[in-house]
Amino acid sequence: MAASRQVFAQPGPEPISILEGLVVGVAEGDRITLNCLGNEIPVRLYGLAAPQTVKIDKYTGWYKTGQPYSADAFRALSTKVLHQKVRVEIRDVVDLAKGDSRGLAIAVVYQDGRNINLEMLSEGWGWVYRKYLHSGDSPEYVAAEKQARSRKNGLWLQENPTAPWHFQPRLKAPIRKPAQP
């Protein structure tokens, strides 16, 4: 009989930085703005992909459609962290756009010791973002999503929800009211 070999998942990467601050904005169900010592830092929740929200061009009025449950995910995250003191463990920093000196921090967000990223997953407000998830974190994040699916929490009430990386938003023209005589 062949000897069995145990395979242990490697722990997630150590944070490259740990910050505390006040959440001053929620952009989507997986993005916040953290004010830390007067600096505003854009943060994306690590391991979570929330439904995409409607994108509106404020100058032209044209917009791209959002996904079902995007407003609910936004509200859930806002309720948890907006105007709250949080601790963020930054796992990575990515460029926002060419020529932009700021980066987007990819982080695990804690509020009063609660892992907000895992809460959002277990409540059904997003998918595990496996593409950028460290193998050591994978079992915990996958289990949280699986729990939400089995309980039909949040977006899992839908028969077959489309993940954000497969979503194709449609560009729509602004709705204009007819001129009044």
C-alpha positions as CSV (number, residue, x, y, z in Angstrom):
1,M,0.0,0.0,0.0
2,A,1.4,3.4,-1.0
3,A,2.0,5.8,1.8
4,S,-0.4,8.7,1.9
5,R,1.0,12.1,1.7
6,Q,-0.6,15.1,3.4
7,V,-0.6,18.3,1.4
8,F,-1.0,21.5,3.4
9,A,-2.2,24.7,1.9
10,Q,0.4,27.4,2.2
11,P,-0.8,30.4,4.3
12,G,-1.7,33.5,2.4
13,P,1.0,36.1,1.7
14,E,1.9,38.4,4.4
15,P,0.4,41.9,4.0
16,I,2.8,44.3,2.4
17,S,1.3,47.0,4.6
18,I,-1.3,47.4,7.3
19,L,-3.3,50.6,7.6
20,E,-6.1,51.9,9.8
21,G,-8.4,54.7,8.8
22,L,-11.9,55.9,8.1
23,V,-13.9,54.7,5.1
24,V,-15.0,57.8,3.4
25,G,-16.5,56.3,0.2
26,V,-17.9,53.1,-1.3
27,A,-17.6,53.0,-5.1
28,E,-19.0,49.5,-5.7
29,G,-19.7,46.3,-3.8
30,D,-16.0,45.6,-3.7
31,R,-14.3,49.0,-3.7
32,I,-13.9,51.6,-0.9
33,T,-11.9,54.8,-0.3
34,L,-9.9,54.8,2.9
35,N,-8.8,58.1,4.6
36,C,-5.6,57.4,6.4
37,L,-3.8,60.3,7.9
38,G,-5.4,62.7,5.4
39,N,-4.6,60.6,2.4
40,E,-7.4,59.0,0.4
41,I,-6.5,55.5,-0.7
42,P,-8.6,53.5,-3.2
43,V,-9.0,49.9,-2.0
44,R,-10.4,46.8,-3.7
45,L,-11.5,44.0,-1.5
46,Y,-9.1,41.0,-1.9
47,G,-10.7,37.8,-3.2
48,L,-14.1,39.3,-4.0
49,A,-15.7,40.3,-7.2
50,A,-19.0,42.0,-6.7
51,P,-21.6,42.6,-9.4
52,Q,-20.7,45.6,-11.6
53,T,-22.7,48.8,-11.1
54,V,-24.1,51.1,-13.7
55,K,-21.5,53.4,-15.1
56,I,-22.7,56.9,-16.1
57,D,-20.8,59.5,-18.1
58,K,-21.7,62.7,-16.2
59,Y,-21.0,64.9,-19.3
60,T,-22.9,63.0,-22.0
61,G,-25.4,61.1,-20.0
62,W,-24.5,57.8,-21.8
63,Y,-24.3,54.9,-19.5
64,K,-23.3,51.2,-19.3
65,T,-25.8,48.8,-17.7
66,G,-25.0,47.2,-14.4
67,Q,-25.6,43.7,-13.2
68,P,-28.5,42.4,-11.0
69,Y,-27.8,42.8,-7.3
70,S,-25.0,45.4,-7.8
71,A,-27.0,48.0,-5.9
72,D,-27.6,45.5,-3.1
73,A,-23.9,44.6,-2.9
74,F,-23.1,48.3,-2.8
75,R,-25.6,48.9,0.0
76,A,-24.4,45.9,2.0
77,L,-20.8,47.1,1.9
78,S,-21.8,50.7,2.7
79,T,-23.8,49.5,5.7
80,K,-20.8,47.5,7.0
81,V,-18.0,50.1,6.6
82,L,-19.0,53.5,5.4
83,H,-17.9,56.2,8.0
84,Q,-16.4,53.4,10.1
85,K,-12.9,52.9,11.3
86,V,-11.3,49.9,9.6
87,R,-8.0,48.0,9.4
88,V,-6.8,47.0,5.9
89,E,-4.1,44.4,5.2
90,I,-2.8,45.3,1.8
91,R,-1.9,42.2,-0.2
92,D,-1.0,44.0,-3.5
93,V,-1.0,47.3,-5.3
94,V,-2.0,47.6,-8.9
95,D,-1.9,50.6,-11.3
96,L,-5.3,52.3,-11.8
97,A,-4.4,53.7,-15.2
98,K,-1.5,54.7,-17.3
99,G,-0.1,58.0,-16.1
100,D,-1.9,57.8,-12.8
101,S,0.6,57.8,-10.0
102,R,-1.9,56.4,-7.5
103,G,-2.4,52.7,-7.2
104,L,-5.3,50.5,-6.2
105,A,-4.7,48.7,-3.0
106,I,-5.9,45.1,-3.0
107,A,-6.7,44.4,0.7
108,V,-8.5,42.4,3.3
109,V,-10.7,44.8,5.2
110,Y,-11.5,44.3,8.9
111,Q,-14.1,46.2,10.9
112,D,-14.2,45.4,14.7
113,G,-12.2,42.2,14.0
114,R,-14.7,41.0,11.3
115,N,-13.3,40.0,7.9
116,I,-15.6,42.1,5.7
117,N,-14.4,40.3,2.5
118,L,-15.5,37.0,3.8
119,E,-18.8,38.4,5.2
120,M,-19.6,39.8,1.7
121,L,-19.0,36.4,0.2
122,S,-21.0,34.4,2.7
123,E,-23.9,36.8,2.4
124,G,-24.0,36.3,-1.3
125,W,-22.8,39.8,-2.5
126,G,-20.1,38.5,-4.9
127,W,-18.0,35.7,-6.3
128,V,-14.6,34.5,-5.2
129,Y,-12.1,36.2,-7.4
130,R,-10.0,33.1,-7.9
131,K,-7.7,34.7,-10.5
132,Y,-6.0,36.8,-7.9
133,L,-6.6,34.6,-4.8
134,H,-3.6,33.1,-3.0
135,S,-3.8,29.3,-2.6
136,G,-3.6,29.6,1.1
137,D,-6.7,31.7,1.3
138,S,-8.7,29.8,-1.3
139,P,-10.4,27.2,1.0
140,E,-11.8,29.8,3.3
141,Y,-13.1,32.1,0.5
142,V,-14.5,29.2,-1.6
143,A,-16.3,27.9,1.5
144,A,-17.9,31.3,2.1
145,E,-19.2,31.5,-1.5
146,K,-20.4,27.9,-1.4
147,Q,-22.3,28.6,1.8
148,A,-24.0,31.6,0.1
149,R,-24.9,29.5,-2.9
150,S,-26.4,26.7,-0.9
151,R,-28.4,29.1,1.2
152,K,-29.4,31.2,-1.9
153,N,-28.2,34.3,-0.2
154,G,-28.0,37.6,-2.1
155,L,-27.3,37.2,-5.8
156,W,-27.5,33.4,-5.6
157,L,-31.3,33.8,-5.6
158,Q,-30.8,34.0,-9.4
159,E,-30.9,30.8,-11.4
160,N,-27.5,31.3,-13.0
161,P,-25.9,34.7,-12.2
162,T,-23.2,36.0,-14.6
163,A,-19.8,36.6,-13.0
164,P,-18.4,40.1,-13.5
165,W,-15.5,38.9,-15.6
166,H,-18.1,37.4,-18.1
167,F,-20.5,40.3,-18.0
168,Q,-20.9,42.4,-21.2
169,P,-22.4,45.8,-20.3
170,R,-24.4,47.5,-23.0
171,L,-23.9,51.2,-23.8
172,K,-27.1,53.1,-23.7
173,A,-28.1,56.6,-24.7
174,P,-29.4,59.0,-22.1
175,I,-33.1,59.3,-21.8
176,R,-34.2,62.8,-22.8
177,K,-37.5,64.3,-22.0
178,P,-39.3,65.9,-25.0
179,A,-39.2,69.7,-25.2
180,Q,-42.3,71.3,-23.9
181,P,-44.0,73.8,-26.2
